[in-house]
Amino acid sequence: MTTQPVHDPRQSFAQALDQTARQIAASRPEELGKRTPCADYDVRALLGHLIAVLHKLVHVSVGGDARELPDVVRDIADDDWGGAFAEARGEVERAWADDAMLDRLVTLPWGTMPGRVALDAYTHEFTVHSWDLARATGRLGDLEPALAVEALQAFAEFAPPDERGEQGPFGPVVQISEDADAYTRLAAYLGRQP
Protein backbone atom coordinates (compact mmCIF):
# COMPACT_ATOMS: atom_id res chain seq x y z
CA MET A 1 0.00 0.00 0.00
CA THR A 2 1.41 3.35 -1.02
CA THR A 3 0.62 6.56 0.76
CA GLN A 4 0.29 9.93 -0.86
CA PRO A 5 2.91 12.48 0.18
CA VAL A 6 1.45 15.04 2.53
CA HIS A 7 0.95 18.42 0.86
CA ASP A 8 3.33 21.13 2.07
CA PRO A 9 1.98 24.52 0.95
CA ARG A 10 5.02 26.53 1.99
CA GLN A 11 6.68 26.55 -1.44
CA SER A 12 3.59 27.90 -3.21
CA PHE A 13 3.07 30.34 -0.35
CA ALA A 14 6.66 31.59 -0.80
CA GLN A 15 6.07 32.03 -4.55
CA ALA A 16 2.93 34.08 -3.87
CA LEU A 17 4.87 36.20 -1.36
CA ASP A 18 7.71 36.68 -3.87
CA GLN A 19 5.19 37.94 -6.40
CA THR A 20 3.60 40.26 -3.85
CA ALA A 21 7.01 41.56 -2.77
CA ARG A 22 7.84 42.46 -6.39
CA GLN A 23 4.58 44.39 -6.70
CA ILE A 24 5.22 46.23 -3.44
CA ALA A 25 8.83 47.04 -4.38
CA ALA A 26 7.62 48.55 -7.66
CA SER A 27 4.93 50.69 -5.98
CA ARG A 28 5.76 54.38 -5.72
CA PRO A 29 4.52 56.79 -3.04
CA GLU A 30 2.46 58.74 -5.60
CA GLU A 31 0.51 55.53 -6.40
CA LEU A 32 -0.59 54.84 -2.82
CA GLY A 33 -3.88 56.71 -3.21
CA LYS A 34 -4.94 54.84 -6.36
CA ARG A 35 -8.07 52.69 -6.15
CA THR A 36 -7.66 48.93 -6.44
CA PRO A 37 -10.18 46.37 -7.73
CA CYS A 38 -10.48 45.16 -4.12
CA ALA A 39 -13.48 47.03 -2.70
CA ASP A 40 -12.72 49.56 0.04
CA TYR A 41 -8.93 49.48 -0.48
CA ASP A 42 -6.72 51.95 -2.19
CA VAL A 43 -3.11 50.86 -2.77
CA ARG A 44 -1.96 52.10 0.67
CA ALA A 45 -4.74 50.26 2.53
CA LEU A 46 -4.17 47.10 0.49
CA LEU A 47 -0.47 47.15 1.36
CA GLY A 48 -1.46 47.60 4.99
CA HIS A 49 -3.83 44.65 4.69
CA LEU A 50 -1.11 42.40 3.23
CA ILE A 51 1.22 43.20 6.12
CA ALA A 52 -1.63 42.69 8.59
CA VAL A 53 -2.24 39.21 7.14
CA LEU A 54 1.40 38.34 7.76
CA HIS A 55 1.08 39.56 11.36
CA LYS A 56 -2.03 37.38 11.74
CA LEU A 57 -0.11 34.34 10.50
CA VAL A 58 2.56 34.89 13.15
CA HIS A 59 -0.14 35.43 15.79
CA VAL A 60 -1.97 32.18 14.99
CA SER A 61 1.31 30.26 14.99
CA VAL A 62 1.55 30.81 18.76
CA GLY A 63 -2.10 29.98 19.44
CA GLY A 64 -3.67 33.40 18.89
CA ASP A 65 -6.89 34.11 17.03
CA ALA A 66 -6.40 36.08 13.79
CA ARG A 67 -9.51 38.13 14.60
CA GLU A 68 -7.63 39.69 17.53
CA LEU A 69 -5.44 41.74 15.17
CA PRO A 70 -6.47 44.56 12.82
CA ASP A 71 -7.17 43.82 9.16
CA VAL A 72 -5.05 46.78 8.01
CA VAL A 73 -1.73 48.11 9.36
CA ARG A 74 -1.64 51.88 8.99
CA ASP A 75 1.57 53.07 10.64
CA ILE A 76 4.02 52.46 7.77
CA ALA A 77 5.89 55.34 6.11
CA ASP A 78 5.08 55.82 2.43
CA ASP A 79 8.62 54.81 1.42
CA ASP A 80 8.91 51.78 3.73
CA TRP A 81 6.23 49.36 2.54
CA GLY A 82 8.81 47.03 1.00
CA GLY A 83 10.88 46.94 4.19
CA ALA A 84 7.81 46.38 6.38
CA PHE A 85 6.63 43.55 4.14
CA ALA A 86 10.07 41.90 4.13
CA GLU A 87 10.31 42.12 7.92
CA ALA A 88 6.82 40.66 8.44
CA ARG A 89 7.52 37.93 5.89
CA GLY A 90 10.69 36.94 7.73
CA GLU A 91 8.68 36.60 10.96
CA VAL A 92 6.13 34.37 9.20
CA GLU A 93 8.80 32.16 7.68
CA ARG A 94 10.45 31.66 11.07
CA ALA A 95 7.10 30.99 12.75
CA TRP A 96 6.06 28.41 10.13
CA ALA A 97 9.46 26.73 9.61
CA ASP A 98 8.57 23.83 11.92
CA ASP A 99 6.72 21.10 9.98
CA ALA A 100 4.45 20.62 13.00
CA MET A 101 2.80 23.97 12.19
CA LEU A 102 1.22 22.42 9.12
CA ASP A 103 -0.94 20.12 11.23
CA ARG A 104 -1.56 22.48 14.14
CA LEU A 105 -5.05 23.96 14.27
CA VAL A 106 -5.14 27.71 13.76
CA THR A 107 -8.04 30.14 14.08
CA LEU A 108 -8.63 32.49 11.15
CA PRO A 109 -11.45 34.98 10.57
CA TRP A 110 -13.50 32.34 8.73
CA GLY A 111 -12.84 29.30 10.94
CA THR A 112 -10.42 26.94 12.64
CA MET A 113 -8.37 24.65 10.40
CA PRO A 114 -5.01 22.87 10.07
CA GLY A 115 -2.07 25.14 9.30
CA ARG A 116 -1.57 23.65 5.83
CA VAL A 117 -5.14 24.59 4.87
CA ALA A 118 -4.62 28.10 6.23
CA LEU A 119 -1.40 28.59 4.22
CA ASP A 120 -3.10 27.34 1.08
CA ALA A 121 -5.91 29.86 1.59
CA TYR A 122 -3.48 32.70 2.17
CA THR A 123 -1.41 31.67 -0.86
CA HIS A 124 -4.49 32.29 -2.96
CA GLU A 125 -5.32 35.52 -1.15
CA PHE A 126 -1.84 36.89 -1.82
CA THR A 127 -2.14 35.80 -5.45
CA VAL A 128 -5.38 37.73 -5.88
CA HIS A 129 -4.08 40.78 -4.06
CA SER A 130 -0.93 40.78 -6.22
CA TRP A 131 -3.24 41.11 -9.20
CA ASP A 132 -5.15 43.89 -7.38
CA LEU A 133 -1.88 45.81 -6.92
CA ALA A 134 -0.72 45.12 -10.47
CA ARG A 135 -4.07 46.25 -11.88
CA ALA A 136 -4.06 49.45 -9.83
CA THR A 137 -0.50 50.37 -10.78
CA GLY A 138 -0.39 49.04 -14.35
CA ARG A 139 2.14 46.26 -13.72
CA LEU A 140 0.24 43.20 -14.93
CA GLY A 141 3.22 41.78 -16.82
CA ASP A 142 5.04 40.59 -13.69
CA LEU A 143 2.55 37.97 -12.50
CA GLU A 144 3.05 34.19 -12.37
CA PRO A 145 0.17 32.51 -14.28
CA ALA A 146 0.52 29.16 -12.46
CA LEU A 147 -0.41 30.85 -9.18
CA ALA A 148 -3.61 32.20 -10.75
CA VAL A 149 -4.54 28.76 -12.10
CA GLU A 150 -4.10 27.21 -8.64
CA ALA A 151 -6.07 30.01 -6.99
CA LEU A 152 -8.93 29.71 -9.47
CA GLN A 153 -9.19 25.97 -8.80
CA ALA A 154 -9.25 26.58 -5.04
CA PHE A 155 -11.80 29.41 -5.16
CA ALA A 156 -14.06 27.26 -7.35
CA GLU A 157 -14.19 24.77 -4.45
CA PHE A 158 -14.61 27.07 -1.45
CA ALA A 159 -16.24 30.16 -2.96
CA PRO A 160 -18.77 28.87 -5.51
CA PRO A 161 -20.91 31.63 -7.06
CA ASP A 162 -24.20 30.13 -5.87
CA GLU A 163 -23.11 30.43 -2.21
CA ARG A 164 -22.24 34.13 -2.35
CA GLY A 165 -24.49 36.67 -0.70
CA GLU A 166 -24.79 40.44 -0.84
CA GLN A 167 -22.26 40.76 1.97
CA GLY A 168 -18.83 39.22 1.57
CA PRO A 169 -15.51 39.56 -0.19
CA PHE A 170 -16.64 38.17 -3.57
CA GLY A 171 -19.21 39.59 -5.94
CA PRO A 172 -21.07 37.90 -8.77
CA VAL A 173 -18.93 36.37 -11.51
CA VAL A 174 -18.10 38.91 -14.23
CA GLN A 175 -18.53 37.74 -17.83
CA ILE A 176 -15.29 37.80 -19.83
CA SER A 177 -13.90 36.44 -23.07
CA GLU A 178 -13.29 32.68 -23.15
CA ASP A 179 -9.67 33.18 -24.17
CA ALA A 180 -8.83 35.50 -21.25
CA ASP A 181 -5.57 34.93 -19.37
CA ALA A 182 -5.47 33.16 -16.00
CA TYR A 183 -5.47 36.35 -13.89
CA THR A 184 -8.35 37.87 -15.81
CA ARG A 185 -10.33 34.65 -15.31
CA LEU A 186 -9.47 34.63 -11.60
CA ALA A 187 -10.43 38.27 -11.09
CA ALA A 188 -13.68 37.84 -12.99
CA TYR A 189 -14.56 34.69 -11.05
CA LEU A 190 -14.20 36.64 -7.79
CA GLY A 191 -16.40 39.46 -9.05
CA ARG A 192 -13.64 41.95 -9.79
CA GLN A 193 -13.76 44.03 -12.98
CA PRO A 194 -10.70 42.95 -14.98
C-alpha positions as CSV (number, residue, x, y, z in Angstrom):
1,M,0.0,0.0,0.0
2,T,1.4,3.4,-1.0
3,T,0.6,6.6,0.8
4,Q,0.3,9.9,-0.9
5,P,2.9,12.5,0.2
6,V,1.4,15.0,2.5
7,H,1.0,18.4,0.9
8,D,3.3,21.1,2.1
9,P,2.0,24.5,0.9
10,R,5.0,26.5,2.0
11,Q,6.7,26.6,-1.4
12,S,3.6,27.9,-3.2
13,F,3.1,30.3,-0.3
14,A,6.7,31.6,-0.8
15,Q,6.1,32.0,-4.5
16,A,2.9,34.1,-3.9
17,L,4.9,36.2,-1.4
18,D,7.7,36.7,-3.9
19,Q,5.2,37.9,-6.4
20,T,3.6,40.3,-3.8
21,A,7.0,41.6,-2.8
22,R,7.8,42.5,-6.4
23,Q,4.6,44.4,-6.7
24,I,5.2,46.2,-3.4
25,A,8.8,47.0,-4.4
26,A,7.6,48.6,-7.7
27,S,4.9,50.7,-6.0
28,R,5.8,54.4,-5.7
29,P,4.5,56.8,-3.0
30,E,2.5,58.7,-5.6
31,E,0.5,55.5,-6.4
32,L,-0.6,54.8,-2.8
33,G,-3.9,56.7,-3.2
34,K,-4.9,54.8,-6.4
35,R,-8.1,52.7,-6.1
36,T,-7.7,48.9,-6.4
37,P,-10.2,46.4,-7.7
38,C,-10.5,45.2,-4.1
39,A,-13.5,47.0,-2.7
40,D,-12.7,49.6,0.0
41,Y,-8.9,49.5,-0.5
42,D,-6.7,52.0,-2.2
43,V,-3.1,50.9,-2.8
44,R,-2.0,52.1,0.7
45,A,-4.7,50.3,2.5
46,L,-4.2,47.1,0.5
47,L,-0.5,47.2,1.4
48,G,-1.5,47.6,5.0
49,H,-3.8,44.7,4.7
50,L,-1.1,42.4,3.2
51,I,1.2,43.2,6.1
52,A,-1.6,42.7,8.6
53,V,-2.2,39.2,7.1
54,L,1.4,38.3,7.8
55,H,1.1,39.6,11.4
56,K,-2.0,37.4,11.7
57,L,-0.1,34.3,10.5
58,V,2.6,34.9,13.2
59,H,-0.1,35.4,15.8
60,V,-2.0,32.2,15.0
61,S,1.3,30.3,15.0
62,V,1.5,30.8,18.8
63,G,-2.1,30.0,19.4
64,G,-3.7,33.4,18.9
65,D,-6.9,34.1,17.0
66,A,-6.4,36.1,13.8
67,R,-9.5,38.1,14.6
68,E,-7.6,39.7,17.5
69,L,-5.4,41.7,15.2
70,P,-6.5,44.6,12.8
71,D,-7.2,43.8,9.2
72,V,-5.0,46.8,8.0
73,V,-1.7,48.1,9.4
74,R,-1.6,51.9,9.0
75,D,1.6,53.1,10.6
76,I,4.0,52.5,7.8
77,A,5.9,55.3,6.1
78,D,5.1,55.8,2.4
79,D,8.6,54.8,1.4
80,D,8.9,51.8,3.7
81,W,6.2,49.4,2.5
82,G,8.8,47.0,1.0
83,G,10.9,46.9,4.2
84,A,7.8,46.4,6.4
85,F,6.6,43.5,4.1
86,A,10.1,41.9,4.1
87,E,10.3,42.1,7.9
88,A,6.8,40.7,8.4
89,R,7.5,37.9,5.9
90,G,10.7,36.9,7.7
91,E,8.7,36.6,11.0
92,V,6.1,34.4,9.2
93,E,8.8,32.2,7.7
94,R,10.5,31.7,11.1
95,A,7.1,31.0,12.8
96,W,6.1,28.4,10.1
97,A,9.5,26.7,9.6
98,D,8.6,23.8,11.9
99,D,6.7,21.1,10.0
100,A,4.4,20.6,13.0
101,M,2.8,24.0,12.2
102,L,1.2,22.4,9.1
103,D,-0.9,20.1,11.2
104,R,-1.6,22.5,14.1
105,L,-5.1,24.0,14.3
106,V,-5.1,27.7,13.8
107,T,-8.0,30.1,14.1
108,L,-8.6,32.5,11.1
109,P,-11.5,35.0,10.6
110,W,-13.5,32.3,8.7
111,G,-12.8,29.3,10.9
112,T,-10.4,26.9,12.6
113,M,-8.4,24.6,10.4
114,P,-5.0,22.9,10.1
115,G,-2.1,25.1,9.3
116,R,-1.6,23.6,5.8
117,V,-5.1,24.6,4.9
118,A,-4.6,28.1,6.2
119,L,-1.4,28.6,4.2
120,D,-3.1,27.3,1.1
121,A,-5.9,29.9,1.6
122,Y,-3.5,32.7,2.2
123,T,-1.4,31.7,-0.9
124,H,-4.5,32.3,-3.0
125,E,-5.3,35.5,-1.1
126,F,-1.8,36.9,-1.8
127,T,-2.1,35.8,-5.4
128,V,-5.4,37.7,-5.9
129,H,-4.1,40.8,-4.1
130,S,-0.9,40.8,-6.2
131,W,-3.2,41.1,-9.2
132,D,-5.1,43.9,-7.4
133,L,-1.9,45.8,-6.9
134,A,-0.7,45.1,-10.5
135,R,-4.1,46.3,-11.9
136,A,-4.1,49.5,-9.8
137,T,-0.5,50.4,-10.8
138,G,-0.4,49.0,-14.4
139,R,2.1,46.3,-13.7
140,L,0.2,43.2,-14.9
141,G,3.2,41.8,-16.8
142,D,5.0,40.6,-13.7
143,L,2.6,38.0,-12.5
144,E,3.0,34.2,-12.4
145,P,0.2,32.5,-14.3
146,A,0.5,29.2,-12.5
147,L,-0.4,30.8,-9.2
148,A,-3.6,32.2,-10.7
149,V,-4.5,28.8,-12.1
150,E,-4.1,27.2,-8.6
151,A,-6.1,30.0,-7.0
152,L,-8.9,29.7,-9.5
153,Q,-9.2,26.0,-8.8
154,A,-9.2,26.6,-5.0
155,F,-11.8,29.4,-5.2
156,A,-14.1,27.3,-7.3
157,E,-14.2,24.8,-4.4
158,F,-14.6,27.1,-1.4
159,A,-16.2,30.2,-3.0
160,P,-18.8,28.9,-5.5
161,P,-20.9,31.6,-7.1
162,D,-24.2,30.1,-5.9
163,E,-23.1,30.4,-2.2
164,R,-22.2,34.1,-2.3
165,G,-24.5,36.7,-0.7
166,E,-24.8,40.4,-0.8
167,Q,-22.3,40.8,2.0
168,G,-18.8,39.2,1.6
169,P,-15.5,39.6,-0.2
170,F,-16.6,38.2,-3.6
171,G,-19.2,39.6,-5.9
172,P,-21.1,37.9,-8.8
173,V,-18.9,36.4,-11.5
174,V,-18.1,38.9,-14.2
175,Q,-18.5,37.7,-17.8
176,I,-15.3,37.8,-19.8
177,S,-13.9,36.4,-23.1
178,E,-13.3,32.7,-23.2
179,D,-9.7,33.2,-24.2
180,A,-8.8,35.5,-21.2
181,D,-5.6,34.9,-19.4
182,A,-5.5,33.2,-16.0
183,Y,-5.5,36.3,-13.9
184,T,-8.3,37.9,-15.8
185,R,-10.3,34.6,-15.3
186,L,-9.5,34.6,-11.6
187,A,-10.4,38.3,-11.1
188,A,-13.7,37.8,-13.0
189,Y,-14.6,34.7,-11.0
190,L,-14.2,36.6,-7.8
191,G,-16.4,39.5,-9.1
192,R,-13.6,42.0,-9.8
193,Q,-13.8,44.0,-13.0
194,P,-10.7,43.0,-15.0
